[in-house]
Amino acid sequence: MSITREDLDRFHRFAEERLGNDGTDSIAELARQWQAAREREEVNEALRDATEDLKAGRYRTAADVSRDIDRKFNLPGR
């Protein structure tokens, strides 16, 4: 994945905040913290989306999915 100017600007803001707060003294450590924060935000976004899907009734039961897989791959029913 290539880094965009927007990514660089976000990292710069993140680094400035961290340098003033916890004394992190390594670019590599700042990059690790930034990546971890981005991954957490991606997970949180996915959870928010899934919650909205559930509330709106957009889901399938595990039993339905299992039956579809059995049919698709011509497996005996469970």
N, C-alpha and C positions, 0 to 999 in steps of 0.2 A: 504494500500500500504506500503510495507516495504521500509526502507531507505537503500540505497546502500552506499558503500564507496565513490563512485563518487558523490552522493548527499551530503554527509558530506563534501567532499573536496570543492564542489561548494559553500556550505553554509559558510564554513570557509573563502574562498576568499571574498565572498560577505560581511561577517561580518567585515573582516579586512578593506575593502574599506569604509564601512559605519562608523566604529568607528573613522577613521581618518578624515571623512568629516563632519558629522553632529552631533556628540556627543551623539548619541543614547546610552542610559545607561541601557538597559534591553535586556536580551536574548530573552524574549517573544516578545518584539517589533521588534527586528531584525528578528525573525522567521516570524512574521506577514508581515513585509516588503518584506522578501524574497519570501514568498508564493504569495504575491500580484504581485511581479515582474515576478515570474514563470507563474502565470495565465495570465498576460498581454502578455507574450511571446507566450503562447499557442494560445491565441486569434489571435495575429498577424500572427502566422504561419498558422492558419486556413484561415485567410483572404488572405494571399499570395497564398496558395494552391487554394482557390476558384477563385482568380483573374486569375491564370494560367489556370484553367479549363475553365473559361469563354473565355479567349483569344484563347484557343485551340478548342472551340466549344463543350466542354463536359458539356452540361447542358440540362435541360428540362424545358419547360414553366410551369407555375402554372396551366394553363388550361389542359395541358397534364397529369400532376400529378393528378389533380382533377378528370378527366375522368377515369384514371386508378383506383383510389380509389372507384369511383362510381361502376365501373364494378366488382372490386374485392369483394365488400361487397353487390353487387346487389342492389344498391341505385338508385332511379330515377335520371335521368340527371338534371342538373341545368339550 
